[in-house]
Amino acid sequence: PRHVRAVGDVALRRSARHGWVPGGHWDGALRAPATLAADLLRVGAPPEDPAPYVFSTQLGHELALFGLPGGEDDVELRGDPADGDGWTALWFRPGTSTCTAVLTVDRPRDVGAARRLFAGAALPRLDRALARDLARGLRDTALV
Ligand SMILES: Cc1cc2nc3c(=O)[nH]c(=O)nc-3n(C[C@H](O)[C@H](O)[C@H](O)COP(=O)(O)OP(=O)(O)OC[C@H]3O[C@@H](n4cnc5c(N)ncnc54)[C@H](O)[C@@H]3O)c2cc1C
């Protein structure tokens, strides 16, 4: 039996989609206590598995990161950071269509798409060539 439970920055959470997810964001500190209490009391629905995410404004740019990028992952760019317009970086398991993380920079449309892509039971699979094309909706590049 588990005798010690923890949430927030100090805790690692097991996600079916992302593996071990570290704390480090206020969203986990805010929402996870209710999940922990429900688990202790054996009430309520099974724990949610929200995608890890971070948002921030840096140097006037709106950043949002969904998922967990892996150090060895391939990175695809959607849009050109040199343009000054919005762009998005996508991480993929090496040589595969399995997307592990999405970082949007001034791309509010991609924020909604990324949130939905990481709402499924498994990591999303995307057509990498299509995903590089800003003219395509990010969600429309998902492989079924
Ligand atoms: C500089 C900075 C910027 C950040 N910016 C963002 C951001 O923009 N967006 C975002 O979502 N998150 C941000 N975070 C992360 C966010 O602050 C944390 O994820 C969140 O505060 C974690 O909450 P927590 O309750 O797990 O831990 P904490 O907020 O660290 O709370 C732990 C508490 O335990 C207390 N404590 C420690 N040891 C003991 C002890 N032995 N006995 C009693 N009390 C003890 C500490 O004093 C503290 O009050 C930022 C963090 C930092 C440091």
The ligand as a Tripos MOL2 file, in Angstrom:
@<TRIPOS>MOLECULE
LIG
   53    58     1     0     0
SMALL
NO_CHARGES

@<TRIPOS>ATOM
      1 C1         10.5230   31.9470  -10.4480 C.3       1 LIG1
      2 C2          9.3600   31.0080  -10.6900 C.ar      1 LIG1
      3 C3          8.4370   31.3140  -11.6870 C.ar      1 LIG1
      4 C4          7.3460   30.4750  -11.9200 C.ar      1 LIG1
      5 N1          6.4710   30.8080  -12.9060 N.ar      1 LIG1
      6 C5          5.4110   30.0400  -13.1280 C.ar      1 LIG1
      7 C6          4.4590   30.4120  -14.1290 C.ar      1 LIG1
      8 O1          4.5670   31.4420  -14.7930 O.2       1 LIG1
      9 N2          3.4080   29.5950  -14.3470 N.ar      1 LIG1
     10 C7          3.2530   28.4680  -13.6160 C.ar      1 LIG1
     11 O2          2.2720   27.7910  -13.8290 O.2       1 LIG1
     12 N3          4.1160   28.0870  -12.6540 N.ar      1 LIG1
     13 C8          5.1990   28.8450  -12.4040 C.ar      1 LIG1
     14 N4          6.1030   28.4710  -11.4450 N.ar      1 LIG1
     15 C9          5.9170   27.1730  -10.7660 C.3       1 LIG1
     16 C10         4.8960   27.2610   -9.6280 C.3       1 LIG1
     17 O3          5.2440   28.3360   -8.7810 O.3       1 LIG1
     18 C11         4.9300   25.9350   -8.8790 C.3       1 LIG1
     19 O4          4.6260   24.8630   -9.7730 O.3       1 LIG1
     20 C12         3.9240   25.8770   -7.7460 C.3       1 LIG1
     21 O5          4.1540   26.9390   -6.8470 O.3       1 LIG1
     22 C13         4.0380   24.5340   -7.0140 C.3       1 LIG1
     23 O6          3.2120   24.5510   -5.8740 O.3       1 LIG1
     24 P1          3.5390   23.5670   -4.6930 P.3       1 LIG1
     25 O7          2.4560   23.8110   -3.6890 O.co2     1 LIG1
     26 O8          3.7710   22.1830   -5.1990 O.co2     1 LIG1
     27 O9          4.9660   24.0240   -4.1010 O.3       1 LIG1
     28 P2          5.3810   25.4130   -3.4460 P.3       1 LIG1
     29 O10         4.5860   26.5460   -3.9910 O.co2     1 LIG1
     30 O11         6.8850   25.4680   -3.5810 O.co2     1 LIG1
     31 O12         4.9650   25.2240   -1.9370 O.3       1 LIG1
     32 C14         5.7280   24.4320   -1.0410 C.3       1 LIG1
     33 C15         5.5960   25.0790    0.3220 C.3       1 LIG1
     34 O13         6.1810   24.1930    1.3010 O.3       1 LIG1
     35 C16         6.9040   24.9710    2.1990 C.3       1 LIG1
     36 N5          7.8820   24.0880    2.8440 N.ar      1 LIG1
     37 C17         9.0120   23.5780    2.3170 C.ar      1 LIG1
     38 N6          9.6350   22.8040    3.2050 N.ar      1 LIG1
     39 C18         8.8640   22.8110    4.3140 C.ar      1 LIG1
     40 C19         8.9720   22.1860    5.5750 C.ar      1 LIG1
     41 N7          9.9950   21.3810    5.8990 N.pl3     1 LIG1
     42 N8          8.0080   22.4050    6.4840 N.ar      1 LIG1
     43 C20         6.9380   23.2040    6.1980 C.ar      1 LIG1
     44 N9          6.7980   23.8260    5.0020 N.ar      1 LIG1
     45 C21         7.7480   23.6260    4.0900 C.ar      1 LIG1
     46 C22         7.5270   26.0690    1.3670 C.3       1 LIG1
     47 O14         7.8760   27.1700    2.1590 O.3       1 LIG1
     48 C23         6.3560   26.3930    0.4320 C.3       1 LIG1
     49 O15         5.4920   27.3630    0.9650 O.3       1 LIG1
     50 C24         7.2000   29.2950  -11.1710 C.ar      1 LIG1
     51 C25         8.1300   28.9770  -10.1860 C.ar      1 LIG1
     52 C26         9.1980   29.8230   -9.9430 C.ar      1 LIG1
     53 C27        10.1900   29.4690   -8.8690 C.3       1 LIG1
@<TRIPOS>BOND
     1     1     2 1
     2     2     3 ar
     3     2    52 ar
     4     3     4 ar
     5     4     5 ar
     6     4    50 ar
     7     5     6 ar
     8     6     7 ar
     9     6    13 1
    10     7     8 2
    11     7     9 ar
    12     9    10 ar
    13    10    11 2
    14    10    12 ar
    15    12    13 ar
    16    13    14 ar
    17    14    15 1
    18    14    50 ar
    19    15    16 1
    20    16    17 1
    21    16    18 1
    22    18    19 1
    23    18    20 1
    24    20    21 1
    25    20    22 1
    26    22    23 1
    27    23    24 1
    28    24    25 2
    29    24    26 1
    30    24    27 1
    31    27    28 1
    32    28    29 2
    33    28    30 1
    34    28    31 1
    35    31    32 1
    36    32    33 1
    37    33    34 1
    38    33    48 1
    39    34    35 1
    40    35    36 1
    41    35    46 1
    42    36    37 ar
    43    36    45 ar
    44    37    38 ar
    45    38    39 ar
    46    39    40 ar
    47    39    45 ar
    48    40    41 1
    49    40    42 ar
    50    42    43 ar
    51    43    44 ar
    52    44    45 ar
    53    46    47 1
    54    46    48 1
    55    48    49 1
    56    50    51 ar
    57    51    52 ar
    58    52    53 1
@<TRIPOS>SUBSTRUCTURE
     1 LIG1         1 GROUP 0 **** ****
